[in-house]
Amino acid sequence: MLVADPGRETISALEWALSHAVLENDEVILLHVEPATGAGLRRGTSSSSFAFLRRTSTGAADQVDGRVDGEYEFLVTMKAMCQARHPTVQVNIETVEMDERVDKATMILAEANRRNVDMIVIGQRRSSFLGSKLSGSMSNKGPDLPEFLIEQSKCLCVAVQKKHSAGYVLNTKTHKNFWLLA
């Protein structure tokens, strides 16, 4: 299962998963946890930070949970990336609306447990793990989403950071800041 958000970190995590973790005939779940109704982006809104995931319409309507394109274009694009790289892999897009009483991390863990996934892959910002440890902000804010998932998940959870020069930095329960040249 890949935690899918409209950001560069998610694309890096997807690229890593497609080249290092996904095998023929696997199932990939692109899980997007959306804010509770009334919060977040609405269909038709535009944000320049999501522009790199936009694609032009091909005339065929892609649907996610009955909704066409709009705010879910990034999920459709990610599914196309998976299918182009691994045609035999089954790719499912799942969107879950966050309950106001439950945080995003808890929703992700609940979905992973419910679906009995073998691995959770999540993108991680460059400075969140090492930078926060060095600055001492971990004690003030608590762990970020990828770190929380790594520590609390029953299955393997891999947080992926793409490095500018080359390769990835991976974080798991047993390996912190593992540099993978790829």
Salt bridges, closest charged atoms under 4 A:
ASP5 OD1 - HIS32 ND1 3.52
ASP5 OD2 - LYS104 NZ 2.89
GLU9 OE1 - ARG125 NH1 3.25
GLU15 OE1 - LYS162 NZ 3.32
GLU34 OE2 - ARG67 NH1 3.77
ASP62 OD2 - ARG55 NH2 2.04
GLU73 OE1 - ARG54 NH1 3.22
GLU94 OE1 - ARG115 NH2 3.26
ASP99 OD2 - ARG101 NH2 2.68
GLU111 OE1 - ARG114 NH2 3.00
GLU111 OE1 - ARG115 NE 2.93
GLU151 OE2 - LYS176 NZ 3.25
